[in-house]
């Protein structure tokens, strides 16, 4: 999978936010790139501008890197290899596995470095 993952840096900045407010959720969910319900509240991944419109903290903008290889939900090793390579280069990440692809969220200021690291991982695979 690593040799075929072809990381693509998507445009825009995103913010991970959380709320328990039902009114905010009803308005924000249709705008969310992703969400998950947790005991403490619902986590939303919103475009930075949308997050600001709901008065969420936007101090940690993230960029999204899509790994364009089709990754099966029961696949083994892709997440560990990607997160490990980024960690070895001092780049934190938040991995989101979707049905078709894995999505890697990294701090916006480190996005170009992260894409270079992942392209190197792909080349070496």
N, C-alpha and C positions, 0 to 999 in steps of 0.2 A: 504493500500500500504506500509506503514512503516514497518510492520511486515515481509513483503516479499521482502524488497528492497535489501538485501544482497550487501553491498558495497564492491567493489573489487578495490584495489590499482593497477593500471596499471604500468608497467615498463616505464622508460624513463622520461625525463623532457621536458616541453613544454614552449613556449614563445608566448605571445600575441603581435603581431606587426601590424603596419599599414603602408600603402604606397598608393600613387596615381600614381606611376610609372608603366606604362603599360607593359614595358619590364620585370620589376621585377615580376609583377603579372603573366604574361604569363609563367614564369619559376617557380614561387613559388606555384601557385595554385595547380598543380598536387601533390605537396608534403604536402599540408596543411591537417591537421586533421579536420579543419573546417574553414569557412570564412563567413563574412557578409559584404555587401556593405553599407557604411555609407556616409553621405554627405561630411565628412572630408577626406575620403579615405576608402580603403578596409582593414578591420581587418582580419588578418590571425592568425591561431593557428598552429604554426610550431614546430617540434622537435627542441630542443635547438641547436643542431649541424647544422641543416638546416638554422635556423635563423642566426646563426653566419656566415654561408657561404654567406648570402646575406647582411652581415654587419648590421643586426638589433641589437638593444640593447638586450643583454641577461642577464642583471643584475637581473631580477626578474623571475627566473625559477619556473615553476609550475609543480605539479604532478596531474595526472588525476585519479579520483575515479569514477568508473562506478557503477551506481545503477542498478543492474541487473534485477529488476522487470520491466515488461512491463508497461510503463507509457503512458497512452493515452494523446494526445495533449490537450484534454479538461479536463484532471484530475485536481482536486483541492486539494491543501494543501501540496503536497510532497515537492515542492520547498521551501515553507515557513517554513516547519518543519525542513528541512535539513539546510537551510541557518540560521535559528534562533538558532538551536542547536550549529552550528559552531560559530556563532557570540557570543553566551553566553559563549563560551570558548575562545574568543579572536582570532578566526581563520577566516581570510577573505576568501571569496570564490567567484568564478565566475561560475555561473550555466549555462550550455548549454543544452537545451532540444533538443533531436534529435527524429526521428520518433519512434524508439524502446525503447530507454533508456535515462535517464538523466545522464549528465556527470558533475562532480563537480571538478573544478580546484582550487587547494589550493597551497599556497607557499610551495615549495619543502621541506624547513626546518621544516614545520609543518605537513607534510603528515601523518606521523605515528600517531601523536596525533589526527589528523582529522579522520583517519580510526577508531581509538578507540572510539571517540565520536559517530560516525555514527553507529558503532556496538552496542553501548549502547542504542542509540535511537531505533534501531531495536529490541533489547531485551525487552525494556520497552513498546513497542507498543502492 
